């Protein structure tokens, strides 16, 4: 784990998305950062559980989820996006990951990676993870299943990607949505819609929600996700 923590700490000064996140950036600068995030998420054409794995499926196997440690070894340049994926799964699927840790090496390694993120960033580890970390340090498993990326059941959903982009825009001080009668059209959903609109002109993005109304509808769906 020490090696993993060192890798995360070494990258802290090179982060594309998490640095300079504050409420004083100009709106156009926020849109540029949102656009970059969307591009990187789309470029991350790999198998992972973020928005893909149905953690409620009792038939889930080790081949249904990703292994972030193996993935980092294979694609070290994507360390920030892997952190993004792990953080999402820790936040939304922690109890399921903990219940599967003894049977699924991939779930176990998502938890290990999650602990490393907290330590590397000097953040308080959630109580549920503290017990796991103590057990891992005192009695790590003698044998884990072979590390492979995993094979998802379905493609990355637009809801997860767009919802993540709106959440990211909100971190810069924007409100998630706006009053329809408001003259100020600089909400997080506006920023994402503008970013997607620009990407449609500049790249081969597969996204289509290029206006406020479309993004706002997806944002409402995203908020209802477990």
N, C-alpha and C positions, 0 to 999 in steps of 0.2 A: 504493500500500500504506500510505503514511503516514496517509491519511485513514481507512482501515479500522482501523489500529492505534489512532488517536485515538478512534474510536467505541467500540472495545472497552474502552479505558482509562476513558472517561467513564462506562461502565456498571458498572465494578467495584464502586462503592459502592452500587449499586442492585440487585444480584443477589438474586433471590428464593431461590435454592437453595444457592448456593455459600458464602454468608456464614454465619457462626455454625455451621459444620460442625465439631463436636467431640464428644468422648465424655462430656460432662457434662450434656447436655440430658436432661430427664425423658422417660420413654418416651412419654407421651401427646403431648408436644411433637414428638417425632420422627415419630409417626404423623401428626400434622397436617401436617408438612412433606412427608412421603411422599404424603399425599393431595393436597396442592397440586401436587406434581410430576406425579402421574398425571393430574390435571385438565388441567394445561397441555399435557401430551403429547397427550391426547385432543383438546383444543381445536385443536391444531396440525394442522388438517385440510388439509394441503398435500401436494404431491408432492415427495418427497425420497428419497434413497438409503438413509437410515438404516433398516436392517431390511427394505428393500424390494428394492433393486436386486441382482440376481444377478451379482456381479462376476466370477463364473467363466464367465459366458456369453460365448463368443467373438463373438456377434452383437450385443453391446451397442452402442448408438449414442448420439449426443449427446442424443437425446430420452429416454433411459432413466434419466438421472440429473439431479439438481437442480443449480442454480447458486446457491450460498449468497450470493454478492455481489449478484446480481440480486434474490434473495429478501429480503436485508436492505434493499435500496433500496425494495422493494415493501411490506415489513412490518417496519419498524424496531422496533416494539414486541416482536418475537419474537426479539430478538438473542440472549438467553441460550439459548433452545432451539435456535437455529441453531448456536450454539457447541457445544451438546451433541451435535448431529447430526454436525457436522464432526469433533469430537474422536473420536467413535465410528468414523467412516470412516477417519480417519488411523491410529487404533490397529489396526483390523482389516483394512484394505484398502490400506495404503500402497503396497505393491509394485505392485498392479494399477493404482492411480491414477497412479503414476509411469510405468508402461508405456504408459498411454493419454494422457498429458498432451499429446503433440504432435498427437493426432488428435481429442481430445475437449475442447472448451473448458470444459465443466462440470467434468471431472476436474481440469483445470489450475487452475480457480478454487477448487476444494475445497482443493488444495494451497496456494494463495496464502493463503486464509483460515486454514488450519491454521498456516502460518508466522506470520501476524499474531497468532494466539492466543498462541503461544509468546513472541513479542516483547513483546506487551502485558502479559503476566503475568511477564516477566523469567525465563522458564524456559529451560533448555538445549534447543536445537533438536536433534532426533535427527540423526545423521550423514547418513542418507539424504536428509533434508529440507534439510540445510545446502547440499549441492551444488545442489539445485533452486533454493534461494533465491539463491545466488550467480549462477546462470545467469539467473534471472528479473531480478535487479537490473542485470546487465551487458548482457543481450541479451533483453529481453522480446519476446514474439511481436508482429509488426507487425499481425496481424489475427486476431481471435478470432471464432468463430461467434456469431451473435446470441444474447444471453442470454435464455433462457426457463426457466421453472421445471422443465420436464421432465414426462414422463408415465410413472408407474410401471407395472410389470407386474402387481402384485398389491397388496392392501391392507396396511396396517400390521399386523404380526403381534402377537398378544397376548404371545408369548414374549419379543420384544424389549422391549416396554413394561414388562412385569412384571419381567423380568430387570434392566432398568435401574433400576427402583424398588427392588429388593432391593439392588443394588450401592450405590445412594444411601443406603439405610438403614444399610448396613454402614459407611459413612464416618462415621457418628455413634457408632461404637464397639460396635455390636451384632454378635453372631456371625451368620453367614448362616442357620444352622439350629440346632436344639436336639436334645438327647437326648430321645427319646420318654418316658423315665422322669423327666425333669427337671421339677421343680415350677415353675421359672422359665420362663414362656412369653412371653419378651420378646426373641425373635430377630428378625432382619431379615425373615424370611418371615412371622413372626407380625404384625409391624408392617404389612407390605404387605397381608396378608389382612384385618386390621382396617380399614385405610384403604379397601380396595375394598368391604368390607361397609358402611361408613358411606356411601360414594358411591352404592351401590345404593339406599340409603334416601333419599338427598338429591338425587340427580341422575338423568339418563338414561344413565349409563355403560353401555357395551356389554360391559364386562368381567364375568366370572362367577366368577373364582377368589377367593372371599371367605373362605377359611379356610386354615389353615396347610398342610394336606396338599396342597391344590390348588396353592398357590403354590410349595411345596417341589418338586413334580414339574416345574413350569415352570422353576424355578431350575436344576434338573439339566439340562434341555434347553438352557437358555440358556448354561450353562458349556461345552457341547459345540459351540457355534457357532464358526465359524472366526474 
